[in-house]
Amino acid sequence: MDAIDRKILAVLQQDASLSVAEIGSRVGLSSTPCWKRIQKLEGEGVIQRRVAVVDPDKIGLGVTVFIAVETGDHSEEWLRRFAEVVGAMPEVMEFYRMAGDVDYMLRVAVASIQDYDAFYKKLISAIPLKNVTSRFAMERIKQTTALPIG
């Protein structure tokens, strides 16, 4: 990946709806070589997909909860089952296996505290967990999907 590919990625992260001609203009390429580079980046999996970023408040999902999960079972079978259960929950926006004193971290988007309570009950009934700690975001100060491409 060269500097032009990085410029293309930076432009696409800001606005993936731009035409190939506009992207090319911004990075100093004509349409055809720009399109070929974009196709190559997609083919290599660098560009995974192009999506619309939606404001959660405007669609009624303004409550963000960060959930720290500890488990007493670190087996491969338990992790497979946990990943399957959590992966099927549409409220879960992000899901990480962590190093340190917390085993897993989830970011969840829900409409209300009551909706979170229903989600929590579904989570704890689906698979055995040692400890679940929930932290509610009071204000979103920064949110981006753009990686810092240098």
N, CA, C and O atoms as a GROMACS GRO file, in nm:
protein
  600
    1MET      N    1   0.085  -0.118   0.000
    1MET     CA    2   0.000   0.000   0.000
    1MET      C    3   0.089   0.123   0.000
    1MET      O    4   0.178   0.138   0.084
    2ASP      N    5   0.065   0.211  -0.096
    2ASP     CA    6   0.148   0.330  -0.107
    2ASP      C    7   0.072   0.454  -0.057
    2ASP      O    8  -0.039   0.443  -0.005
    3ALA      N    9   0.134   0.570  -0.074
    3ALA     CA   10   0.076   0.695  -0.024
    3ALA      C   11  -0.057   0.728  -0.092
    3ALA      O   12  -0.147   0.782  -0.028
    4ILE      N   13  -0.069   0.696  -0.219
    4ILE     CA   14  -0.196   0.725  -0.289
    4ILE      C   15  -0.308   0.636  -0.236
    4ILE      O   16  -0.420   0.682  -0.216
    5ASP      N   17  -0.278   0.508  -0.213
    5ASP     CA   18  -0.379   0.420  -0.153
    5ASP      C   19  -0.425   0.476  -0.019
    5ASP      O   20  -0.544   0.474   0.012
    6ARG      N   21  -0.332   0.524   0.061
    6ARG     CA   22  -0.366   0.581   0.192
    6ARG      C   23  -0.454   0.705   0.177
    6ARG      O   24  -0.547   0.725   0.255
    7LYS      N   25  -0.424   0.787   0.077
    7LYS     CA   26  -0.507   0.906   0.051
    7LYS      C   27  -0.648   0.863   0.010
    7LYS      O   28  -0.746   0.922   0.056
    8ILE      N   29  -0.657   0.763  -0.074
    8ILE     CA   30  -0.789   0.712  -0.116
    8ILE      C   31  -0.867   0.664   0.006
    8ILE      O   32  -0.985   0.695   0.020
    9LEU      N   33  -0.801   0.591   0.094
    9LEU     CA   34  -0.869   0.541   0.214
    9LEU      C   35  -0.914   0.657   0.303
    9LEU      O   36  -1.024   0.654   0.358
   10ALA      N   37  -0.830   0.758   0.317
   10ALA     CA   38  -0.867   0.873   0.399
   10ALA      C   39  -0.990   0.943   0.342
   10ALA      O   40  -1.080   0.980   0.416
   11VAL      N   41  -0.994   0.961   0.210
   11VAL     CA   42  -1.110   1.024   0.145
   11VAL      C   43  -1.234   0.938   0.163
   11VAL      O   44  -1.339   0.990   0.201
   12LEU      N   45  -1.224   0.810   0.138
   12LEU     CA   46  -1.340   0.720   0.152
   12LEU      C   47  -1.392   0.715   0.295
   12LEU      O   48  -1.513   0.703   0.316
   13GLN      N   49  -1.303   0.722   0.393
   13GLN     CA   50  -1.348   0.720   0.532
   13GLN      C   51  -1.428   0.845   0.567
   13GLN      O   52  -1.513   0.841   0.656
   14GLN      N   53  -1.401   0.954   0.500
   14GLN     CA   54  -1.476   1.077   0.526
   14GLN      C   55  -1.609   1.079   0.451
   14GLN      O   56  -1.710   1.126   0.503
   15ASP      N   57  -1.608   1.027   0.326
   15ASP     CA   58  -1.732   1.028   0.247
   15ASP      C   59  -1.724   0.922   0.137
   15ASP      O   60  -1.670   0.947   0.030
   16ALA      N   61  -1.777   0.805   0.165
   16ALA     CA   62  -1.773   0.694   0.069
   16ALA      C   63  -1.874   0.711  -0.044
   16ALA      O   64  -1.877   0.630  -0.136
   17SER      N   65  -1.956   0.815  -0.038
   17SER     CA   66  -2.054   0.836  -0.144
   17SER      C   67  -1.999   0.919  -0.260
   17SER      O   68  -2.068   0.938  -0.360
   18LEU      N   69  -1.876   0.967  -0.248
   18LEU     CA   70  -1.816   1.045  -0.357
   18LEU      C   71  -1.799   0.959  -0.481
   18LEU      O   72  -1.779   0.838  -0.473
   19SER      N   73  -1.808   1.023  -0.596
   19SER     CA   74  -1.785   0.952  -0.721
   19SER      C   75  -1.637   0.916  -0.733
   19SER      O   76  -1.552   0.978  -0.669
   20VAL      N   77  -1.608   0.818  -0.815
   20VAL     CA   78  -1.469   0.779  -0.839
   20VAL      C   79  -1.391   0.896  -0.897
   20VAL      O   80  -1.274   0.916  -0.865
   21ALA      N   81  -1.456   0.973  -0.983
   21ALA     CA   82  -1.390   1.090  -1.043
   21ALA      C   83  -1.351   1.191  -0.935
   21ALA      O   84  -1.242   1.248  -0.940
   22GLU      N   85  -1.441   1.214  -0.838
   22GLU     CA   86  -1.411   1.310  -0.730
   22GLU      C   87  -1.301   1.256  -0.640
   22GLU      O   88  -1.212   1.332  -0.600
   23ILE      N   89  -1.305   1.129  -0.607
   23ILE     CA   90  -1.199   1.069  -0.524
   23ILE      C   91  -1.066   1.082  -0.598
   23ILE      O   92  -0.965   1.124  -0.539
   24GLY      N   93  -1.066   1.046  -0.726
   24GLY     CA   94  -0.944   1.057  -0.806
   24GLY      C   95  -0.891   1.198  -0.808
   24GLY      O   96  -0.770   1.219  -0.795
   25SER      N   97  -0.979   1.296  -0.826
   25SER     CA   98  -0.938   1.436  -0.827
   25SER      C   99  -0.871   1.476  -0.695
   25SER      O  100  -0.772   1.549  -0.695
   26ARG      N  101  -0.925   1.427  -0.585
   26ARG     CA  102  -0.870   1.462  -0.453
   26ARG      C  103  -0.735   1.397  -0.425
   26ARG      O  104  -0.657   1.448  -0.345
   27VAL      N  105  -0.707   1.284  -0.492
   27VAL     CA  106  -0.580   1.214  -0.466
   27VAL      C  107  -0.482   1.225  -0.583
   27VAL      O  108  -0.372   1.170  -0.578
   28GLY      N  109  -0.523   1.297  -0.689
   28GLY     CA  110  -0.433   1.319  -0.802
   28GLY      C  111  -0.430   1.207  -0.905
   28GLY      O  112  -0.326   1.181  -0.966
   29LEU      N  113  -0.543   1.139  -0.924
   29LEU     CA  114  -0.553   1.032  -1.023
   29LEU      C  115  -0.673   1.056  -1.113
   29LEU      O  116  -0.767   1.126  -1.076
   30SER      N  117  -0.670   0.998  -1.233
   30SER     CA  118  -0.789   0.996  -1.316
   30SER      C  119  -0.879   0.883  -1.268
   30SER      O  120  -0.840   0.803  -1.182
   31SER      N  121  -1.001   0.877  -1.322
   31SER     CA  122  -1.101   0.781  -1.273
   31SER      C  123  -1.058   0.636  -1.283
   31SER      O  124  -1.073   0.561  -1.186
   32THR      N  125  -1.006   0.594  -1.398
   32THR     CA  126  -0.976   0.451  -1.417
   32THR      C  127  -0.870   0.400  -1.319
   32THR      O  128  -0.894   0.298  -1.254
   33PRO      N  129  -0.754   0.465  -1.306
   33PRO     CA  130  -0.658   0.413  -1.209
   33PRO      C  131  -0.707   0.422  -1.064
   33PRO      O  132  -0.673   0.339  -0.981
   34CYS      N  133  -0.788   0.523  -1.036
   34CYS     CA  134  -0.844   0.535  -0.901
   34CYS      C  135  -0.939   0.418  -0.874
   34CYS      O  136  -0.932   0.355  -0.769
   35TRP      N  137  -1.027   0.389  -0.970
   35TRP     CA  138  -1.122   0.278  -0.956
   35TRP      C  139  -1.049   0.146  -0.939
   35TRP      O  140  -1.089   0.063  -0.858
   36LYS      N  141  -0.941   0.125  -1.015
   36LYS     CA  142  -0.863   0.000  -1.004
   36LYS      C  143  -0.803  -0.013  -0.865
   36LYS      O  144  -0.801  -0.122  -0.808
   37ARG      N  145  -0.754   0.097  -0.811
   37ARG     CA  146  -0.697   0.093  -0.676
   37ARG      C  147  -0.804   0.062  -0.571
   37ARG      O  148  -0.781  -0.017  -0.480
   38ILE      N  149  -0.921   0.124  -0.586
   38ILE     CA  150  -1.031   0.096  -0.492
   38ILE      C  151  -1.071  -0.050  -0.500
   38ILE      O  152  -1.092  -0.115  -0.397
   39GLN      N  153  -1.083  -0.104  -0.620
   39GLN     CA  154  -1.118  -0.245  -0.638
   39GLN      C  155  -1.012  -0.336  -0.574
   39GLN      O  156  -1.046  -0.436  -0.511
   40LYS      N  157  -0.885  -0.300  -0.591
   40LYS     CA  158  -0.776  -0.379  -0.531
   40LYS      C  159  -0.785  -0.374  -0.378
   40LYS      O  160  -0.769  -0.476  -0.312
   41LEU      N  161  -0.810  -0.256  -0.322
   41LEU     CA  162  -0.823  -0.242  -0.176
   41LEU      C  163  -0.942  -0.323  -0.125
   41LEU      O  164  -0.936  -0.381  -0.016
   42GLU      N  165  -1.050  -0.326  -0.202
   42GLU     CA  166  -1.165  -0.409  -0.164
   42GLU      C  167  -1.131  -0.557  -0.175
   42GLU      O  168  -1.164  -0.636  -0.086
   43GLY      N  169  -1.066  -0.596  -0.282
   43GLY     CA  170  -1.029  -0.735  -0.304
   43GLY      C  171  -0.935  -0.789  -0.197
   43GLY      O  172  -0.942  -0.906  -0.161
   44GLU      N  173  -0.847  -0.703  -0.148
   44GLU     CA  174  -0.752  -0.743  -0.043
   44GLU      C  175  -0.813  -0.737   0.097
   44GLU      O  176  -0.749  -0.776   0.194
   45GLY      N  177  -0.936  -0.690   0.107
   45GLY     CA  178  -1.002  -0.682   0.237
   45GLY      C  179  -0.965  -0.560   0.318
   45GLY      O  180  -1.005  -0.549   0.434
   46VAL      N  181  -0.888  -0.466   0.260
   46VAL     CA  182  -0.855  -0.343   0.331
   46VAL      C  183  -0.983  -0.262   0.349
   46VAL      O  184  -1.011  -0.214   0.459
   47ILE      N  185  -1.060  -0.248   0.242
   47ILE     CA  186  -1.194  -0.189   0.251
   47ILE      C  187  -1.290  -0.306   0.269
   47ILE      O  188  -1.311  -0.385   0.178
   48GLN      N  189  -1.348  -0.314   0.388
   48GLN     CA  190  -1.436  -0.426   0.418
   48GLN      C  191  -1.577  -0.405   0.366
   48GLN      O  192  -1.639  -0.499   0.315
   49ARG      N  193  -1.628  -0.284   0.377
   49ARG     CA  194  -1.761  -0.250   0.325
   49ARG      C  195  -1.778  -0.099   0.333
   49ARG      O  196  -1.703  -0.030   0.402
   50ARG      N  197  -1.878  -0.049   0.263
   50ARG     CA  198  -1.911   0.094   0.266
   50ARG      C  199  -2.050   0.105   0.326
   50ARG      O  200  -2.144   0.039   0.282
   51VAL      N  201  -2.063   0.191   0.426
   51VAL     CA  202  -2.188   0.200   0.501
   51VAL      C  203  -2.227   0.346   0.524
   51VAL      O  204  -2.146   0.437   0.504
   52ALA      N  205  -2.350   0.366   0.568
   52ALA     CA  206  -2.396   0.498   0.613
   52ALA      C  207  -2.381   0.503   0.765
   52ALA      O  208  -2.414   0.406   0.834
   53VAL      N  209  -2.331   0.613   0.817
   53VAL     CA  210  -2.319   0.632   0.961
   53VAL      C  211  -2.448   0.701   1.007
   53VAL      O  212  -2.481   0.810   0.961
   54VAL      N  213  -2.519   0.636   1.098
   54VAL     CA  214  -2.651   0.681   1.142
   54VAL      C  215  -2.640   0.739   1.283
   54VAL      O  216  -2.571   0.684   1.368
   55ASP      N  217  -2.708   0.849   1.307
   55ASP     CA  218  -2.711   0.912   1.439
   55ASP      C  219  -2.804   0.830   1.529
   55ASP      O  220  -2.924   0.825   1.504
   56PRO      N  221  -2.751   0.766   1.634
   56PRO     CA  222  -2.836   0.680   1.718
   56PRO      C  223  -2.947   0.757   1.789
   56PRO      O  224  -3.055   0.702   1.811
   57ASP      N  225  -2.923   0.883   1.824
   57ASP     CA  226  -3.026   0.962   1.892
   57ASP      C  227  -3.147   0.983   1.801
   57ASP      O  228  -3.261   0.981   1.847
   58LYS      N  229  -3.122   1.004   1.672
   58LYS     CA  230  -3.230   1.035   1.579
   58LYS      C  231  -3.315   0.914   1.542
   58LYS      O  232  -3.422   0.928   1.483
   59ILE      N  233  -3.267   0.794   1.577
   59ILE     CA  234  -3.349   0.674   1.551
   59ILE      C  235  -3.393   0.608   1.682
   59ILE      O  236  -3.437   0.493   1.683
   60GLY      N  237  -3.379   0.683   1.792
   60GLY     CA  238  -3.430   0.634   1.920
   60GLY      C  239  -3.342   0.534   1.992
   60GLY      O  240  -3.391   0.458   2.075
   61LEU      N  241  -3.212   0.534   1.961
   61LEU     CA  242  -3.120   0.443   2.030
   61LEU      C  243  -3.010   0.523   2.099
   61LEU      O  244  -2.891   0.498   2.080
   62GLY      N  245  -3.052   0.620   2.179
   62GLY     CA  246  -2.959   0.716   2.238
   62GLY      C  247  -2.889   0.673   2.366
   62GLY      O  248  -2.809   0.750   2.419
   63VAL      N  249  -2.915   0.554   2.416
   63VAL     CA  250  -2.849   0.509   2.538
   63VAL      C  251  -2.734   0.415   2.499
   63VAL      O  252  -2.756   0.309   2.441
   64THR      N  253  -2.612   0.456   2.533
   64THR     CA  254  -2.494   0.375   2.506
   64THR      C  255  -2.445   0.317   2.637
   64THR      O  256  -2.428   0.389   2.736
   65VAL      N  257  -2.422   0.186   2.638
   65VAL     CA  258  -2.377   0.116   2.758
   65VAL      C  259  -2.250   0.040   2.725
   65VAL      O  260  -2.243  -0.033   2.626
   66PHE      N  261  -2.150   0.056   2.810
   66PHE     CA  262  -2.026  -0.021   2.800
   66PHE      C  263  -2.033  -0.129   2.906
   66PHE      O  264  -2.054  -0.100   3.024
   67ILE      N  265  -2.016  -0.253   2.865
   67ILE     CA  266  -2.035  -0.367   2.955
   67ILE      C  267  -1.905  -0.445   2.966
   67ILE      O  268  -1.852  -0.495   2.867
   68ALA      N  269  -1.855  -0.454   3.088
   68ALA     CA  270  -1.737  -0.534   3.116
   68ALA      C  271  -1.784  -0.670   3.168
   68ALA      O  272  -1.864  -0.677   3.261
   69VAL      N  273  -1.733  -0.776   3.106
   69VAL     CA  274  -1.775  -0.912   3.142
   69VAL      C  275  -1.654  -0.990   3.190
   69VAL      O  276  -1.549  -0.992   3.126
   70GLU      N  277  -1.672  -1.056   3.304
   70GLU     CA  278  -1.572  -1.151   3.354
   70GLU      C  279  -1.636  -1.288   3.354
   70GLU      O  280  -1.755  -1.304   3.384
   71THR      N  281  -1.555  -1.388   3.320
   71THR     CA  282  -1.604  -1.525   3.320
   71THR      C  283  -1.511  -1.613   3.403
   71THR      O  284  -1.392  -1.584   3.418
   72GLY      N  285  -1.566  -1.719   3.455
   72GLY     CA  286  -1.485  -1.817   3.525
   72GLY      C  287  -1.443  -1.930   3.433
   72GLY      O  288  -1.362  -2.015   3.471
   73ASP      N  289  -1.497  -1.933   3.313
   73ASP     CA  290  -1.470  -2.040   3.218
   73ASP      C  291  -1.396  -1.982   3.098
   73ASP      O  292  -1.450  -1.897   3.026
   74HIS      N  293  -1.274  -2.027   3.076
   74HIS     CA  294  -1.193  -1.975   2.966
   74HIS      C  295  -1.170  -2.081   2.857
   74HIS      O  296  -1.073  -2.076   2.783
   75SER      N  297  -1.262  -2.175   2.851
   75SER     CA  298  -1.247  -2.282   2.751
   75SER      C  299  -1.285  -2.232   2.613
   75SER      O  300  -1.359  -2.134   2.597
   76GLU      N  301  -1.233  -2.301   2.513
   76GLU     CA  302  -1.264  -2.268   2.375
   76GLU      C  303  -1.413  -2.285   2.346
   76GLU      O  304  -1.473  -2.205   2.274
   77GLU      N  305  -1.472  -2.389   2.402
   77GLU     CA  306  -1.615  -2.416   2.381
   77GLU      C  307  -1.700  -2.304   2.441
   77GLU      O  308  -1.796  -2.260   2.379
   78TRP      N  309  -1.664  -2.256   2.563
   78TRP     CA  310  -1.739  -2.148   2.625
   78TRP      C  311  -1.729  -2.021   2.539
   78TRP      O  312  -1.830  -1.955   2.516
   79LEU      N  313  -1.608  -1.988   2.493
   79LEU     CA  314  -1.589  -1.869   2.410
   79LEU      C  315  -1.668  -1.879   2.280
   79LEU      O  316  -1.730  -1.781   2.238
   80ARG      N  317  -1.667  -1.994   2.218
   80ARG     CA  318  -1.744  -2.013   2.095
   80ARG      C  319  -1.892  -1.986   2.120
   80ARG      O  320  -1.956  -1.915   2.042
   81ARG      N  321  -1.944  -2.041   2.227
   81ARG     CA  322  -2.086  -2.023   2.260
   81ARG      C  323  -2.116  -1.876   2.296
   81ARG      O  324  -2.216  -1.821   2.252
   82PHE      N  325  -2.028  -1.814   2.375
   82PHE     CA  326  -2.047  -1.674   2.414
   82PHE      C  327  -2.045  -1.584   2.291
   82PHE      O  328  -2.129  -1.496   2.277
   83ALA      N  329  -1.948  -1.606   2.202
   83ALA     CA  330  -1.938  -1.526   2.080
   83ALA      C  331  -2.063  -1.545   1.993
   83ALA      O  332  -2.110  -1.450   1.931
   84GLU      N  333  -2.115  -1.665   1.990
   84GLU     CA  334  -2.236  -1.693   1.913
   84GLU      C  335  -2.356  -1.618   1.971
   84GLU      O  336  -2.433  -1.557   1.897
   85VAL      N  337  -2.371  -1.624   2.103
   85VAL     CA  338  -2.483  -1.558   2.171
   85VAL      C  339  -2.474  -1.407   2.153
   85VAL      O  340  -2.571  -1.343   2.112
   86VAL      N  341  -2.359  -1.350   2.183
   86VAL     CA  342  -2.342  -1.205   2.175
   86VAL      C  343  -2.351  -1.157   2.030
   86VAL      O  344  -2.411  -1.053   2.002
   87GLY      N  345  -2.293  -1.233   1.939
   87GLY     CA  346  -2.298  -1.197   1.798
   87GLY      C  347  -2.439  -1.190   1.742
   87GLY      O  348  -2.463  -1.116   1.646
   88ALA      N  349  -2.531  -1.263   1.799
   88ALA     CA  350  -2.670  -1.265   1.753
   88ALA      C  351  -2.754  -1.154   1.815
   88ALA      O  352  -2.871  -1.139   1.779
   89MET      N  353  -2.698  -1.076   1.906
   89MET     CA  354  -2.773  -0.970   1.973
   89MET      C  355  -2.753  -0.839   1.896
   89MET      O  356  -2.643  -0.784   1.896
   90PRO      N  357  -2.857  -0.788   1.831
   90PRO     CA  358  -2.841  -0.669   1.748
   90PRO      C  359  -2.804  -0.543   1.825
   90PRO      O  360  -2.753  -0.448   1.767
   91GLU      N  361  -2.829  -0.542   1.955
   91GLU     CA  362  -2.795  -0.425   2.036
   91GLU      C  363  -2.644  -0.407   2.052
   91GLU      O  364  -2.596  -0.297   2.080
   92VAL      N  365  -2.568  -0.517   2.034
   92VAL     CA  366  -2.423  -0.512   2.053
   92VAL      C  367  -2.357  -0.452   1.930
   92VAL      O  368  -2.362  -0.508   1.821
   93MET      N  369  -2.297  -0.336   1.949
   93MET     CA  370  -2.231  -0.264   1.841
   93MET      C  371  -2.085  -0.304   1.827
   93MET      O  372  -2.032  -0.307   1.716
   94GLU      N  373  -2.020  -0.333   1.938
   94GLU     CA  374  -1.880  -0.376   1.938
   94GLU      C  375  -1.863  -0.481   2.046
   94GLU      O  376  -1.933  -0.481   2.147
   95PHE      N  377  -1.767  -0.572   2.023
   95PHE     CA  378  -1.747  -0.686   2.113
   95PHE      C  379  -1.600  -0.723   2.106
   95PHE      O  380  -1.549  -0.759   2.000
   96TYR      N  381  -1.530  -0.714   2.219
   96TYR     CA  382  -1.386  -0.737   2.225
   96TYR      C  383  -1.350  -0.837   2.333
   96TYR      O  384  -1.411  -0.839   2.440
   97ARG      N  385  -1.250  -0.920   2.306
   97ARG     CA  386  -1.185  -1.002   2.409
   97ARG      C  387  -1.069  -0.918   2.458
   97ARG      O  388  -0.991  -0.866   2.378
   98MET      N  389  -1.057  -0.902   2.590
   98MET     CA  390  -0.964  -0.807   2.649
   98MET      C  391  -0.847  -0.876   2.720
   98MET      O  392  -0.854  -0.994   2.755
   99ALA      N  393  -0.742  -0.800   2.740
   99ALA     CA  394  -0.634  -0.839   2.829
   99ALA      C  395  -0.654  -0.760   2.958
   99ALA      O  396  -0.709  -0.649   2.955
  100GLY      N  397  -0.612  -0.815   3.071
  100GLY     CA  398  -0.626  -0.743   3.198
  100GLY      C  399  -0.734  -0.804   3.285
  100GLY      O  400  -0.764  -0.923   3.275
  101ASP      N  401  -0.793  -0.720   3.371
  101ASP     CA  402  -0.887  -0.771   3.472
  101ASP      C  403  -1.028  -0.794   3.419
  101ASP      O  404  -1.111  -0.851   3.491
  102VAL      N  405  -1.057  -0.753   3.297
  102VAL     CA  406  -1.187  -0.778   3.234
  102VAL      C  407  -1.164  -0.872   3.117
  102VAL      O  408  -1.068  -0.855   3.042
  103ASP      N  409  -1.250  -0.970   3.102
  103ASP     CA  410  -1.233  -1.068   2.995
  103ASP      C  411  -1.290  -1.021   2.861
  103ASP      O  412  -1.230  -1.044   2.756
  104TYR      N  413  -1.407  -0.955   2.865
  104TYR     CA  414  -1.473  -0.910   2.743
  104TYR      C  415  -1.534  -0.773   2.765
  104TYR      O  416  -1.574  -0.739   2.876
  105MET      N  417  -1.539  -0.694   2.658
  105MET     CA  418  -1.600  -0.562   2.664
  105MET      C  419  -1.699  -0.549   2.548
  105MET      O  420  -1.668  -0.584   2.434
  106LEU      N  421  -1.817  -0.500   2.579
  106LEU     CA  422  -1.921  -0.480   2.479
  106LEU      C  423  -1.964  -0.334   2.480
  106LEU      O  424  -1.967  -0.269   2.585
  107ARG      N  425  -1.998  -0.283   2.363
  107ARG     CA  426  -2.066  -0.153   2.353
  107ARG      C  427  -2.204  -0.182   2.297
  107ARG      O  428  -2.218  -0.243   2.191
  108VAL      N  429  -2.305  -0.138   2.370
  108VAL     CA  430  -2.443  -0.170   2.337
  108VAL      C  431  -2.521  -0.040   2.315
  108VAL      O  432  -2.500   0.058   2.387
  109ALA      N  433  -2.610  -0.039   2.216
  109ALA     CA  434  -2.698   0.074   2.190
  109ALA      C  435  -2.842   0.031   2.213
  109ALA      O  436  -2.890  -0.065   2.152
  110VAL      N  437  -2.911   0.102   2.301
  110VAL     CA  438  -3.051   0.072   2.332
  110VAL      C  439  -3.129   0.203   2.342
  110VAL      O  440  -3.071   0.312   2.344
  111ALA      N  441  -3.260   0.191   2.348
  111ALA     CA  442  -3.347   0.310   2.353
  111ALA      C  443  -3.362   0.365   2.494
  111ALA      O  444  -3.379   0.485   2.512
  112SER      N  445  -3.355   0.277   2.595
  112SER     CA  446  -3.384   0.321   2.732
  112SER      C  447  -3.317   0.229   2.834
  112SER      O  448  -3.264   0.123   2.799
  113ILE      N  449  -3.321   0.271   2.958
  113ILE     CA  450  -3.271   0.187   3.067
  113ILE      C  451  -3.353   0.058   3.075
  113ILE      O  452  -3.298  -0.049   3.103
  114GLN      N  453  -3.481   0.066   3.051
  114GLN     CA  454  -3.566  -0.052   3.054
  114GLN      C  455  -3.525  -0.150   2.944
  114GLN      O  456  -3.522  -0.271   2.965
  115ASP      N  457  -3.494  -0.097   2.827
  115ASP     CA  458  -3.447  -0.183   2.718
  115ASP      C  459  -3.313  -0.246   2.754
  115ASP      O  460  -3.288  -0.362   2.720
  116TYR      N  461  -3.227  -0.170   2.821
  116TYR     CA  462  -3.100  -0.229   2.864
  116TYR      C  463  -3.125  -0.340   2.966
  116TYR      O  464  -3.060  -0.445   2.960
  117ASP      N  465  -3.218  -0.320   3.056
  117ASP     CA  466  -3.248  -0.422   3.156
  117ASP      C  467  -3.294  -0.551   3.088
  117ASP      O  468  -3.254  -0.660   3.129
  118ALA      N  469  -3.376  -0.540   2.984
  118ALA     CA  470  -3.420  -0.658   2.909
  118ALA      C  471  -3.301  -0.724   2.840
  118ALA      O  472  -3.290  -0.846   2.838
  119PHE      N  473  -3.211  -0.643   2.782
  119PHE     CA  474  -3.091  -0.695   2.719
  119PHE      C  475  -3.004  -0.768   2.822
  119PHE      O  476  -2.957  -0.879   2.796
  120TYR      N  477  -2.984  -0.706   2.937
  120TYR     CA  478  -2.903  -0.764   3.044
  120TYR      C  479  -2.958  -0.900   3.088
  120TYR      O  480  -2.883  -0.996   3.104
  121LYS      N  481  -3.088  -0.906   3.107
  121LYS     CA  482  -3.150  -1.032   3.148
  121LYS      C  483  -3.132  -1.140   3.042
  121LYS      O  484  -3.108  -1.256   3.074
  122LYS      N  485  -3.144  -1.102   2.916
  122LYS     CA  486  -3.122  -1.196   2.806
  122LYS      C  487  -2.977  -1.245   2.806
  122LYS      O  488  -2.952  -1.364   2.787
  123LEU      N  489  -2.883  -1.153   2.827
  123LEU     CA  490  -2.741  -1.188   2.827
  123LEU      C  491  -2.708  -1.285   2.940
  123LEU      O  492  -2.646  -1.389   2.917
  124ILE      N  493  -2.748  -1.252   3.062
  124ILE     CA  494  -2.709  -1.336   3.176
  124ILE      C  495  -2.782  -1.470   3.180
  124ILE      O  496  -2.735  -1.565   3.243
  125SER      N  497  -2.897  -1.478   3.112
  125SER     CA  498  -2.967  -1.607   3.109
  125SER      C  499  -2.914  -1.698   2.998
  125SER      O  500  -2.939  -1.819   3.000
  126ALA      N  501  -2.842  -1.642   2.903
  126ALA     CA  502  -2.798  -1.720   2.787
  126ALA      C  503  -2.674  -1.804   2.814
  126ALA      O  504  -2.657  -1.911   2.755
  127ILE      N  505  -2.587  -1.756   2.903
  127ILE     CA  506  -2.458  -1.824   2.925
  127ILE      C  507  -2.405  -1.784   3.062
  127ILE      O  508  -2.425  -1.670   3.105
  128PRO      N  509  -2.338  -1.877   3.134
  128PRO     CA  510  -2.290  -1.844   3.268
  128PRO      C  511  -2.177  -1.739   3.265
  128PRO      O  512  -2.081  -1.752   3.190
  129LEU      N  513  -2.192  -1.636   3.348
  129LEU     CA  514  -2.094  -1.529   3.359
  129LEU      C  515  -2.058  -1.509   3.506
  129LEU      O  516  -2.142  -1.528   3.594
  130LYS      N  517  -1.934  -1.471   3.531
  130LYS     CA  518  -1.888  -1.448   3.669
  130LYS      C  519  -1.930  -1.309   3.717
  130LYS      O  520  -1.981  -1.294   3.828
  131ASN      N  521  -1.910  -1.208   3.633
  131ASN     CA  522  -1.941  -1.071   3.673
  131ASN      C  523  -1.972  -0.988   3.549
  131ASN      O  524  -1.906  -1.001   3.446
  132VAL      N  525  -2.074  -0.903   3.561
  132VAL     CA  526  -2.111  -0.812   3.453
  132VAL      C  527  -2.120  -0.672   3.513
  132VAL      O  528  -2.198  -0.649   3.606
  133THR      N  529  -2.042  -0.579   3.461
  133THR     CA  530  -2.043  -0.441   3.509
  133THR      C  531  -2.084  -0.350   3.395
  133THR      O  532  -2.023  -0.351   3.288
  134SER      N  533  -2.187  -0.271   3.418
  134SER     CA  534  -2.239  -0.182   3.314
  134SER      C  535  -2.206  -0.037   3.346
  134SER      O  536  -2.218   0.007   3.460
  135ARG      N  537  -2.164   0.035   3.244
  135ARG     CA  538  -2.135   0.177   3.257
  135ARG      C  539  -2.214   0.251   3.149
  135ARG      O  540  -2.204   0.219   3.030
  136PHE      N  541  -2.292   0.348   3.191
  136PHE     CA  542  -2.378   0.421   3.099
  136PHE      C  543  -2.311   0.551   3.056
  136PHE      O  544  -2.266   0.628   3.141
  137ALA      N  545  -2.304   0.574   2.926
  137ALA     CA  546  -2.245   0.697   2.874
  137ALA      C  547  -2.341   0.812   2.899
  137ALA      O  548  -2.460   0.802   2.870
  138MET      N  549  -2.289   0.921   2.952
  138MET     CA  550  -2.370   1.040   2.978
  138MET      C  551  -2.374   1.131   2.855
  138MET      O  552  -2.475   1.195   2.827
  139GLU      N  553  -2.261   1.135   2.782
  139GLU     CA  554  -2.250   1.223   2.666
  139GLU      C  555  -2.148   1.165   2.569
  139GLU      O  556  -2.042   1.120   2.610
  140ARG      N  557  -2.180   1.168   2.440
  140ARG     CA  558  -2.086   1.127   2.337
  140ARG      C  559  -2.008   1.251   2.299
  140ARG      O  560  -2.063   1.344   2.240
  141ILE      N  561  -1.879   1.253   2.332
  141ILE     CA  562  -1.796   1.370   2.306
  141ILE      C  563  -1.727   1.359   2.170
  141ILE      O  564  -1.714   1.458   2.099
  142LYS      N  565  -1.684   1.240   2.136
  142LYS     CA  566  -1.624   1.217   2.004
  142LYS      C  567  -1.666   1.078   1.957
  142LYS      O  568  -1.668   0.983   2.035
  143GLN      N  569  -1.698   1.070   1.830
  143GLN     CA  570  -1.726   0.941   1.769
  143GLN      C  571  -1.679   0.948   1.625
  143GLN      O  572  -1.714   1.041   1.552
  144THR      N  573  -1.600   0.852   1.584
  144THR     CA  574  -1.554   0.847   1.446
  144THR      C  575  -1.541   0.702   1.404
  144THR      O  576  -1.520   0.613   1.486
  145THR      N  577  -1.554   0.680   1.277
  145THR     CA  578  -1.525   0.548   1.220
  145THR      C  579  -1.395   0.553   1.141
  145THR      O  580  -1.347   0.450   1.095
  146ALA      N  581  -1.339   0.673   1.125
  146ALA     CA  582  -1.219   0.690   1.042
  146ALA      C  583  -1.093   0.656   1.121
  146ALA      O  584  -1.066   0.713   1.227
  147LEU      N  585  -1.016   0.562   1.068
  147LEU     CA  586  -0.888   0.527   1.128
  147LEU      C  587  -0.785   0.635   1.092
  147LEU      O  588  -0.795   0.695   0.985
  148PRO      N  589  -0.687   0.660   1.179
  148PRO     CA  590  -0.588   0.765   1.152
  148PRO      C  591  -0.483   0.718   1.052
  148PRO      O  592  -0.378   0.666   1.090
  149ILE      N  593  -0.512   0.737   0.925
  149ILE     CA  594  -0.422   0.692   0.819
  149ILE      C  595  -0.319   0.801   0.794
  149ILE      O  596  -0.354   0.914   0.760
  150GLY      N  597  -0.193   0.767   0.812
  150GLY     CA  598  -0.088   0.868   0.803
  150GLY      C  599  -0.015   0.874   0.673
  150GLY      O  600   0.075   0.956   0.656
   0.00000   0.00000   0.00000
